């Protein structure tokens, strides 16, 4: 394991406190994904360790009361700088924000392209619907013209039939009348 990274138990043993005390101080750190080692045990970075050391030392004051004054001054220099820790955290948040914004910008760009494509397809669909409507109107007009022609041809047949003698009309009617089969007699 790296010299920088320590598990909660190692740090607790070093500081002479329980693991629960270390976990209590970890809660005051920013909520981010904690690093784990190859065994899946949570490990703390050097900055996090320094921060926790400072919190534990300030609460217990055991070490500071027994140490000479000059040693306390060197310890103060070694004490974790909470400002530095928070600045590091802010930098991480900024990097993550910038990455997320870049991803969102790309997604918005893709959506704009998709919207343009959808509008183009909608325009094409509307043009096709208009063409279909025009064709239907043309077919309807053509159908009406054919019906009118058909009506006029039937009128001329009736006029011809009226002009023919009655006997010829009877023969035409008999010829057009369907033949009745023997099984249709009862109908």
C-alpha positions in Angstrom: 0.0 0.0 0.0 1.2 3.5 -0.7 2.9 5.5 2.2 0.3 8.3 1.7 -2.8 6.2 1.9 -3.8 4.7 5.3 -6.8 2.7 6.3 -9.1 3.9 9.0 -7.7 1.3 11.4 -4.1 2.3 10.7 -4.9 5.9 11.4 -6.8 5.1 14.5 -3.9 3.0 15.8 -1.5 5.8 15.1 -3.5 8.4 16.8 -4.5 6.2 19.7 -8.3 6.5 19.2 -11.0 4.1 18.1 -12.1 3.5 14.5 -15.5 5.0 15.4 -13.8 8.3 16.3 -12.0 8.4 13.0 -15.3 7.6 11.2 -17.0 10.4 13.1 -14.3 12.9 11.8 -14.6 11.5 8.3 -18.3 12.6 8.3 -17.1 16.2 8.6 -15.1 15.8 5.3 -16.9 16.5 2.0 -19.1 13.7 0.8 -17.3 12.2 -2.1 -16.4 8.7 -3.2 -13.8 7.4 -0.9 -10.8 5.5 -2.3 -10.5 1.9 -1.5 -7.5 -0.5 -1.7 -7.3 -3.8 -3.5 -9.2 -5.5 -0.6 -12.0 -3.0 -0.7 -11.0 -1.3 2.5 -11.5 2.5 2.7 -8.3 4.5 2.6 -7.6 8.1 3.4 -5.3 10.5 1.5 -2.6 12.5 3.2 -4.7 15.6 3.2 -7.6 13.8 4.8 -5.3 12.2 7.4 -3.8 15.6 8.3 -7.3 17.0 8.7 -8.4 14.2 11.0 -5.2 14.4 13.0 -5.8 18.1 13.6 -9.4 17.4 14.7 -8.4 14.6 17.0 -5.5 16.6 18.5 -7.6 19.6 19.1 -10.2 17.6 20.9 -8.0 15.5 23.1 -5.2 18.1 23.8 -3.3 15.2 25.4 -0.3 15.5 23.2 -0.1 19.4 23.3 -0.2 19.6 27.1 2.8 17.3 27.6 5.0 18.7 24.8 7.5 21.5 25.1 6.5 24.9 23.5 8.9 24.7 20.6 7.6 21.3 19.7 4.0 22.7 19.7 5.1 25.3 17.2 6.5 22.7 14.8 3.2 20.8 15.3 1.2 23.8 14.3 3.2 24.0 11.1 2.4 20.4 10.5 -1.3 20.8 11.4 -3.6 20.4 8.5 -4.5 23.5 6.8 -8.3 23.3 6.5 -8.2 26.1 3.9 -5.8 24.0 1.7 -8.1 21.0 2.1 -11.1 23.0 1.1 -9.3 24.7 -1.8 -8.4 21.2 -3.1 -12.0 20.1 -2.8 -13.2 23.3 -4.6 -10.7 22.6 -7.4 -12.0 19.0 -7.7 -15.6 20.3 -7.8 -14.7 22.8 -10.5 -13.0 20.2 -12.6 -16.1 17.9 -12.3 -18.4 20.9 -13.1 -16.4 21.7 -16.2 -16.5 18.1 -17.4 -20.2 17.9 -16.8 -20.8 21.2 -18.6 -18.8 20.0 -21.6 -20.9 16.8 -21.7 -24.1 18.8 -21.4 -23.0 21.1 -24.2 -22.4 18.1 -26.4 -25.8 16.7 -25.5 -27.5 20.0 -26.3 -25.7 20.2 -29.6 -26.9 16.6 -30.5 -30.4 17.5 -29.5 -30.3 20.6 -31.7 -29.2 18.4 -34.7 -32.0 15.9 -33.9 -34.6 18.8 -33.7 -33.4 20.1 -37.1 -33.7 16.6 -38.6 -37.2 16.2 -37.1 -38.3 19.6 -38.6 -37.0 18.6 -42.0 -38.9 15.3 -41.8 -42.0 17.1 -40.7 -41.7 19.5 -43.7 -41.3 16.5 -46.0 -44.4 14.8 -44.6 -46.5 17.9 -45.0 -45.4 18.3 -48.6 -46.3 14.7 -49.3 -49.7 15.0 -47.6 -50.3 18.1 -49.8 -49.4 16.2 -52.9 -51.7 13.3 -51.9 -54.5 15.8 -51.4 -54.0 17.3 -54.8 -53.9 13.9 -56.4 -57.1 12.9 -54.7 -58.8 16.0 -55.9 -57.6 15.3 -59.4 -58.8 11.7 -59.3 -62.2 12.9 -57.9 -62.6 15.4 -60.7 -61.6 12.7 -63.2 -64.1 10.3 -61.7 -66.9 12.9 -61.8 -66.1 13.5 -65.5 -66.3 9.8 -66.2 -69.6 9.5 -64.4 -70.9 12.4 -66.4 -69.8 10.7 -69.6 -71.3 7.4 -68.5 -74.6 9.1 -67.7 -74.8 10.8 -71.1 -74.0 7.5 -72.8 -76.9 5.7 -70.9 -79.2 8.6 -71.8 -78.4 8.0 -75.5 -79.1 4.2 -75.1 -82.5 4.9 -73.6 -83.3 7.4 -76.4 -82.3 4.8 -79.0 -84.4 2.2 -77.2 -87.4 4.6 -77.1 -87.1 5.1 -80.8 -87.1 1.4 -81.7 -90.4 -0.4 -82.2 -92.0 -2.1 -79.3 -91.3 -5.6 -80.6 -87.6 -5.0 -80.8 -87.6 -3.7 -77.3 -89.4 -6.8 -76.1 -86.8 -9.0 -77.8 -83.9 -7.1 -76.3 -85.5 -7.4 -72.8 -86.0 -11.1 -73.2 -82.4 -11.5 -74.4 -81.1 -9.6 -71.4 -83.3 -11.4 -69.0 -81.4 -14.2 -67.3 -82.5 -17.7 -68.1 -84.2 -19.5 -65.4 -83.1 -23.0 -64.6 -85.5 -25.7 -63.6 -84.4 -25.4 -59.9 -85.3 -21.7 -59.9 -88.9 -22.3 -60.8 -90.2 -21.9 -57.2 -88.5 -18.6 -56.7 
